[in-house]
Amino acid sequence: MRGFLPRALGALLLALVATFLAGCGPASQTGSTTNIAAAPELKWEELIPKSWDPTKRYRNISLEALRDNDPRAIQMLDEMRAVWDNAPINVALDGKAAKLSGFVVPLDNTQGGIREFLLVPYFGACIHTPPPPANQIVRVVAGETFKGLHAMDTVKVSGVLRAARYASADMGVSGYEITGASVERFVAAGD
């Protein structure tokens, strides 16, 4: 029977794969526009530098052969988490107006609603699965409190994307932020 740590390593690898498959919205170009309404909608994979491949080192490792108490499994999990928490950002997007659709992971939740949250590319990220790499988490501080917003709701966020690290004790490390963001519920085409 496989142990927890090998499953955790596998979950981290699967989370990265899910990130690449979870692109929200059509591919777009990132111009230097400052008009938020006309900002391009980004796909999540655009936030990852093309040269970054965090899975390269682990491709030839048989996770099934590792057990919970295996020091190699513990070391690999710690190393992988450190690499993901320090994932590089796409510097070409720093300071650009953008739109990005994703799932809400609340950082504050008051009776008035949610104003600050992490935007993640796939359902369950940071809550039911390990956090994705930092370049796949955006800290959002909305321009105003959004009522009726809950964990894992889908939203579209618009604003200026900035390179900024933010570490949440429980939810992961973000590599980007959008402050003063416009937040709207995501509606899929045809709905």
Stockholm file with secondary structure:
# STOCKHOLM 1.0

chainA/1-191         MRGFLPRALGALLLALVATFLAGCGPASQTGSTTNIAAAPELKWEELIPKSWDPTKRYRNISLEALRDNDPRAIQMLDEMRAVWDNAPINVALDGKAAKLSGFVVPLDNTQGGIREFLLVPYFGACIHTPPPPANQIVRVVAGETFKGLHAMDTVKVSGVLRAARYASADMGVSGYEITGASVERFVAAGD
#=GR chainA/1-191 SS CCCHHHHHHHHHHHHHHHHHHCCCSCCCCCCCCCCGGGCCBCCGGGGSCTTCCTTGGGTTCCGGGCCTTCHHHHHHHHHHHHHHHTCCCCGGGTTEEEEEEEEEEESCCBTTBEEEEEEESSTTBTTTBCCCCGGGCEEEEEEEEETTCCTTCEEEEEEEEEEEEEEETTTEEEEEEEEEEEEEECCCTTC
#=GC SS_cons         CCCHHHHHHHHHHHHHHHHHHCCCSCCCCCCCCCCGGGCCBCCGGGGSCTTCCTTGGGTTCCGGGCCTTCHHHHHHHHHHHHHHHTCCCCGGGTTEEEEEEEEEEESCCBTTBEEEEEEESSTTBTTTBCCCCGGGCEEEEEEEEETTCCTTCEEEEEEEEEEEEEEETTTEEEEEEEEEEEEEECCCTTC
//
